[in-house]
């Protein structure tokens, strides 16, 4: 029987620092069951970086890359500018749609990670199909661990997005969603739910991956709505 994971252990997960991140990510990819077993101990067996800290590091890196390639002539800004134009938004005096698009992109990618973290901490623990009793903190540990491989792929693929046209970004979003779903499901199946049968691991991993994907979609939509509202108020734009 493993020790129960408490809130103070989760606080250490989030704010503590160590240099074992790369080893931990390699373990999640190659031997996830070892990592999830360590997640059942308060100190991660003294071997691995906590999952929430790994996820935060990857999301921070993704945000940095996004800010690097957000510019006035990038596909992402073009997509937001086109969205304002198609919605009949009228820019303020002396403003251009590209300015609105750039402001929206910067604001959305600034607040999205914080909204994701808050949403995940609040809602991911609602998933209760672990096959055994779990604490809130244990559910958070497991859920963030499941998302590490897909977050890694997202970071690695971000530079390629700058090569796409604004019309292609929408289709790529569907592909990213599918890859995220499959990687999260595979990681959950290989690493956690080990007290369950193979079939039990399969449906639980698929359900958890779908739950994570839906949360991501909802949170990203809310972040975009918040960004667009902020731009509208900040620049005094109006509907046509």
C-alpha positions in Angstrom: 0.0 0.0 0.0 1.5 3.3 -1.0 1.6 6.5 1.1 -1.3 8.9 0.5 -0.3 12.0 -1.5 -1.2 15.2 0.4 -1.5 18.9 -0.6 1.9 19.7 0.8 3.4 17.1 -1.5 1.6 18.8 -4.4 3.0 22.2 -3.4 6.5 20.7 -3.5 5.7 19.3 -6.9 4.9 22.8 -8.2 7.4 25.1 -6.6 10.5 22.9 -5.9 13.4 22.8 -8.3 15.8 20.1 -9.5 17.8 19.0 -12.6 16.2 15.7 -13.3 13.6 16.9 -15.9 15.1 15.3 -19.0 15.5 11.9 -17.3 12.0 12.1 -16.1 10.6 12.9 -19.5 12.6 10.1 -21.1 11.1 7.7 -18.5 7.6 8.9 -19.3 8.2 8.2 -22.9 10.1 4.9 -22.6 8.9 3.3 -19.3 5.9 5.3 -18.1 4.9 2.7 -15.5 8.1 3.5 -13.5 7.2 7.1 -13.4 3.6 6.6 -12.4 4.7 4.2 -9.7 7.0 6.9 -8.4 4.1 9.3 -8.4 2.5 7.2 -5.7 5.2 8.2 -3.3 5.5 11.6 -1.6 9.0 12.3 -2.9 8.6 10.6 -6.3 11.0 7.9 -5.2 13.8 10.5 -4.9 14.4 9.9 -8.7 12.0 12.0 -10.8 10.8 15.5 -11.4 7.2 16.0 -10.5 4.7 15.9 -13.4 3.2 19.3 -12.8 6.6 21.0 -12.8 7.5 19.2 -16.1 4.3 20.4 -17.6 4.8 23.9 -16.5 8.3 23.9 -17.9 7.1 22.7 -21.3 4.2 25.2 -21.4 6.6 28.0 -20.5 8.9 27.0 -23.3 5.9 26.7 -25.7 4.8 30.2 -24.7 8.3 31.6 -25.3 8.4 30.1 -28.8 5.0 31.5 -29.6 6.0 35.0 -28.6 9.2 34.6 -30.7 7.3 33.9 -33.9 4.3 36.1 -33.3 4.8 39.2 -35.4 2.8 41.5 -37.7 3.2 39.3 -40.8 2.9 35.8 -39.3 0.1 33.4 -40.2 -1.3 33.4 -36.6 -1.7 37.2 -36.6 -3.1 37.1 -40.1 -5.7 34.6 -38.9 -6.8 36.8 -36.0 -6.8 39.9 -38.2 -9.0 38.1 -40.8 -11.3 37.0 -38.0 -11.8 40.6 -36.9 -12.4 41.6 -40.5 -14.9 38.8 -41.2 -16.8 39.7 -38.0 -17.3 43.2 -39.2 -15.2 44.8 -36.5 -14.4 48.4 -37.2 -10.9 49.4 -36.1 -10.4 52.7 -34.3 -9.0 55.8 -36.0 -5.5 55.2 -37.3 -5.6 51.4 -36.5 -5.3 48.5 -38.8 -6.6 44.9 -38.7 -3.1 43.6 -38.4 -2.6 45.6 -35.2 -5.7 44.1 -33.7 -4.6 40.7 -34.8 -1.2 41.1 -33.2 -2.6 42.4 -30.0 -5.1 39.6 -29.8 -2.4 36.9 -30.4 -0.1 38.3 -27.8 -2.8 38.7 -25.2 -4.3 35.2 -25.8 -0.9 33.5 -25.6 -0.1 35.4 -22.4 -3.2 34.3 -20.5 -3.8 30.9 -21.9 -1.2 29.0 -19.9 -2.4 30.5 -16.6 -6.0 29.6 -17.5 -4.9 26.1 -18.5 -3.2 25.6 -15.1 -6.1 26.9 -13.1 -8.6 24.9 -15.1 -6.6 21.7 -14.9 -6.1 22.0 -11.2 -9.8 22.7 -10.6 -11.3 20.2 -13.1 -8.9 17.4 -13.9 -9.4 15.8 -10.4 -13.1 15.4 -11.3 -12.0 12.4 -13.4 -12.5 9.5 -10.9 -12.0 6.3 -12.9 -8.6 5.3 -11.6 -9.5 1.7 -10.6 -8.5 2.4 -7.0 -9.0 5.1 -4.3 -7.0 8.2 -5.0 -6.6 11.6 -3.4 -7.0 15.0 -5.1 -3.2 15.4 -5.3 -2.7 11.9 -6.7 -5.2 12.6 -9.4 -3.4 15.8 -10.3 0.0 14.1 -10.4 -1.3 11.3 -12.7 -3.2 13.6 -15.0 -0.3 16.0 -15.6 2.0 13.0 -16.2 -0.3 11.8 -18.9 0.0 15.1 -20.7 3.8 15.3 -20.8 4.4 13.5 -24.1 1.8 15.5 -26.0 3.2 18.7 -24.5 6.7 17.7 -25.6 5.5 17.1 -29.2 3.7 20.5 -29.2 6.8 22.3 -28.2 8.9 20.4 -30.8 6.3 21.2 -33.6 5.7 24.9 -32.8 8.4 26.2 -35.1 6.8 24.4 -38.0 3.6 26.4 -37.5 5.3 29.6 -38.6 5.7 28.1 -42.0 2.0 27.6 -42.5 -0.5 30.0 -44.1 -3.3 31.4 -42.0 -5.8 29.2 -44.0 -3.9 26.1 -43.0 -3.8 26.8 -39.3 -7.4 25.7 -38.7 -6.8 22.2 -40.3 -3.6 21.8 -38.3 -5.6 22.5 -35.1 -7.6 19.3 -35.8 -4.4 17.4 -36.3 -2.9 18.7 -33.1 -6.1 17.6 -31.3 -5.9 14.1 -32.7 -2.2 13.7 -31.9 -2.8 15.0 -28.4 -5.7 12.6 -27.9 -3.7 9.5 -29.1 -0.6 10.4 -27.1 -2.5 11.0 -23.9 -4.4 7.8 -24.3 -1.3 5.8 -25.0 0.6 7.3 -22.0 -2.3 6.6 -19.7 -2.7 3.0 -21.0 1.0 2.2 -20.7 1.6 4.0 -17.3 -1.3 4.1 -15.0 -4.5 2.2 -14.2 -2.2 -0.8 -13.4 -4.7 -2.4 -11.0 -7.1 -2.8 -13.9 -7.4 -5.4 -16.6 -6.1 -4.6 -20.1 -9.6 -3.7 -21.2 -10.1 -1.6 -18.1 -6.9 0.3 -18.7 -7.9 0.9 -22.4 -11.2 2.5 -21.8 -10.0 4.5 -18.8 -7.0 5.8 -20.7 -9.3 6.8 -23.7 -11.8 8.5 -21.4 -9.1 10.5 -19.6 -7.5 11.6 -22.9 -10.9 12.7 -24.2 -11.6 14.5 -20.9 -8.3 16.4 -21.2 -8.9 17.3 -24.8 -12.4 18.7 -24.1 -11.0 20.7 -21.2 -8.2 22.1 -23.5 -10.7 23.1 -26.1 -13.0 24.9 -23.7 -10.1 26.7 -21.9 -8.6 27.8 -25.3 -11.9 29.1 -26.5 -12.4 31.0 -23.2 -8.8 32.4 -23.6 -9.6 33.6 -27.1 -12.9 35.2 -26.0 -11.0 37.0 -23.2 -8.3 38.2 -25.6 -10.8 39.5 -28.2 -12.8 41.3 -25.5 -9.6 42.9 -24.1 -8.5 44.0 -27.6 -12.0 45.5 -28.2 -11.9 47.4 -25.0 -8.2 48.4 -25.2 -8.4 49.7 -28.8 -12.0 51.0 -28.7 -13.1 48.9 -31.7 -16.8 48.6 -32.6 -19.0 46.2 -34.6 -19.8 47.2 -38.1 
